[in-house]
């Protein structure tokens, strides 16, 4: 399946953030979305997720332009973790799994993000990095082929960043598509870079660590 954007334009308020963006992303590809603050990185991910309407152009997944179908094929991870403080780590992850239409393998998700020892702790007492790993764990709970990640490594330490890289590698190996808005270097192999501040340039190729 291929993600396609055709002549997409984003206007917020009276300001044009970007215009006439066309992009095709094939299975297994990773796109790093870059740009200056306010260039539209988060807005682009939110438009693909169906949370914002493009001011022009179209977004489709494979040959289907049905918005409902697209939303059931993706995982959107905001830069805000949105945890319920009173729920335990296990309960929070189970809640997300139920929302997304499947129980998933809770134990595997906990283990993948080094959360098994924290499973019964309430989310309200976790550190920022631990909270981020709880939010990220939903990626492994219910498999969806399109990942939209907004600053996924924000508060994470080096170990947490490695867990994100490993998760993206697993997703890529399954043929998954990943779009990542990030300012942080990520050593995730070959990627394409979409710089929203330089849309007149072609997408660039990068190998290994990004800067």
C-alpha positions in Angstrom: 0.0 0.0 0.0 1.2 3.5 -0.8 0.5 6.8 0.9 -0.2 9.6 -1.6 -0.4 13.3 -1.2 -1.4 15.4 -4.2 -0.9 19.2 -4.3 -1.6 19.5 -0.6 -1.8 23.0 0.8 -2.0 24.0 4.5 -3.3 27.3 5.7 -3.7 28.1 9.4 -5.4 31.4 10.2 -4.4 33.6 7.3 -0.9 32.1 6.9 0.1 29.6 4.3 2.4 27.1 6.0 3.1 25.1 2.8 1.5 24.7 -0.6 1.3 22.2 -3.5 3.0 19.4 -1.6 3.0 16.1 -3.5 4.5 12.9 -2.1 4.3 9.2 -2.5 5.5 6.9 0.2 5.9 3.2 -0.5 5.8 0.2 2.0 8.9 0.1 4.2 9.8 3.8 3.6 10.6 6.3 6.3 10.1 10.0 5.9 11.7 12.5 8.3 9.6 15.7 8.3 11.7 18.7 9.1 11.4 22.5 9.0 11.6 25.6 11.1 9.2 26.1 14.0 5.8 27.0 12.5 6.6 25.4 9.1 3.7 22.9 9.4 5.3 19.7 10.5 2.6 18.8 13.1 -0.1 20.2 10.8 1.0 17.8 8.0 0.8 14.8 10.3 -2.6 15.9 11.6 -3.9 16.3 8.1 -2.8 12.8 7.1 -4.4 11.5 10.3 -7.7 13.2 9.4 -7.6 15.7 12.3 -7.2 18.7 10.0 -8.6 19.4 6.6 -6.1 20.3 3.8 -6.8 23.8 2.4 -6.2 22.2 -1.0 -5.2 18.9 -2.6 -5.9 15.3 -1.5 -4.5 12.6 0.7 -5.1 8.9 0.1 -3.9 5.5 1.2 -3.2 3.1 -1.7 -6.1 3.5 -4.1 -8.6 4.3 -1.5 -9.5 7.9 -0.9 -12.1 7.1 1.8 -11.1 9.1 4.9 -12.6 6.5 7.3 -10.5 3.7 5.7 -7.3 5.8 6.0 -7.9 6.5 9.7 -8.3 2.8 10.4 -4.9 2.1 8.8 -2.8 4.5 10.9 -1.4 5.2 14.3 -0.9 8.9 15.1 1.3 9.7 18.1 1.1 13.3 19.2 3.9 15.0 21.1 1.5 15.1 24.0 1.2 11.8 25.8 -2.5 12.1 26.9 -2.3 9.6 29.8 -5.0 9.2 32.5 -3.1 9.7 35.8 -5.3 7.2 37.8 -4.9 4.3 35.4 -2.0 1.9 35.7 0.5 1.5 32.9 -1.2 -1.8 31.9 -4.7 -0.4 32.0 -3.7 2.6 29.9 -2.2 0.5 27.2 -5.2 -1.9 27.3 -7.5 1.1 27.0 -5.7 2.2 23.8 -5.9 -1.3 22.4 -9.6 -1.5 23.0 -10.1 1.9 21.3 -8.2 0.7 18.3 -10.2 -2.5 17.8 -8.2 -5.2 19.4 -6.7 -6.4 22.7 -3.3 -7.0 21.2 -0.4 -8.7 23.1 -0.1 -6.6 26.3 2.8 -8.5 27.7 4.8 -8.1 24.5 4.1 -4.4 24.3 5.2 -3.9 28.0 8.4 -5.9 27.4 9.2 -4.1 24.1 9.2 -0.7 25.9 10.8 -1.8 29.2 7.5 -1.3 31.0 6.9 -4.7 32.5 8.3 -3.7 35.9 6.0 -0.6 35.9 2.8 -2.4 34.7 0.9 -1.8 37.9 2.2 1.7 38.6 -0.3 4.6 38.1 0.6 6.8 35.2 0.4 9.9 37.4 3.6 9.1 39.2 5.8 8.3 36.2 8.6 10.4 34.9 8.3 12.2 31.6 10.4 9.6 29.8 8.4 6.7 31.3 5.2 8.4 30.3 6.5 8.7 26.8 7.3 5.0 26.6 3.8 4.2 27.8 2.4 6.3 24.9 4.7 4.7 22.5 3.7 1.2 23.6 0.4 1.5 21.8 2.4 1.2 18.5 3.2 -2.4 19.3 -0.2 -3.3 20.7 -2.3 -3.0 17.5 -0.5 -3.3 14.2 -1.4 -0.6 11.7 0.6 -0.1 8.5 1.0 3.7 8.7 2.8 5.4 11.6 2.7 9.2 12.1 5.1 10.2 14.9 5.3 13.8 16.2 8.6 14.2 18.1 8.5 10.6 19.4 11.8 10.9 21.3 11.2 14.2 23.0 11.8 13.4 26.7 13.6 10.1 26.2 17.1 9.2 27.4 19.5 7.3 25.2 18.0 3.9 26.1 14.5 5.1 25.2 15.7 6.5 21.9 17.1 3.1 21.0 13.7 1.5 21.8 12.1 3.9 19.4 14.7 3.1 16.7 14.1 -0.7 17.3 10.3 -0.2 17.0 10.6 1.7 13.7 12.9 -1.1 12.4 10.3 -3.8 13.3 7.6 -1.7 11.6 9.7 -1.2 8.5 10.5 -5.0 8.3 6.8 -5.6 8.2 6.5 -3.2 5.2 5.1 -0.4 7.4 5.3 3.3 6.4 6.6 5.8 8.9 6.5 9.6 8.9 8.4 11.3 11.7 8.5 14.9 12.7 11.6 15.4 14.7 14.5 17.7 15.5 16.6 15.0 17.0 19.1 12.8 15.1 17.9 9.3 14.7 20.2 6.5 13.4 17.5 4.5 11.6 19.2 3.7 8.3 18.1 4.9 4.9 15.4 7.6 5.0 14.0 10.4 2.9 13.9 13.9 4.3 11.0 16.3 3.6 12.0 19.8 4.6 8.8 21.9 4.7 11.0 25.1 4.7 12.4 24.1 1.3 9.6 22.6 -0.7 11.1 23.8 -3.9 13.9 21.2 -3.4 13.4 17.5 -4.0 13.2 15.1 -1.1 16.8 14.2 -0.1 18.1 10.7 0.7 20.0 10.0 3.9 21.8 6.9 5.2 22.5 6.1 8.8 22.4 8.8 11.4 20.5 12.0 10.6 21.6 15.5 11.6 
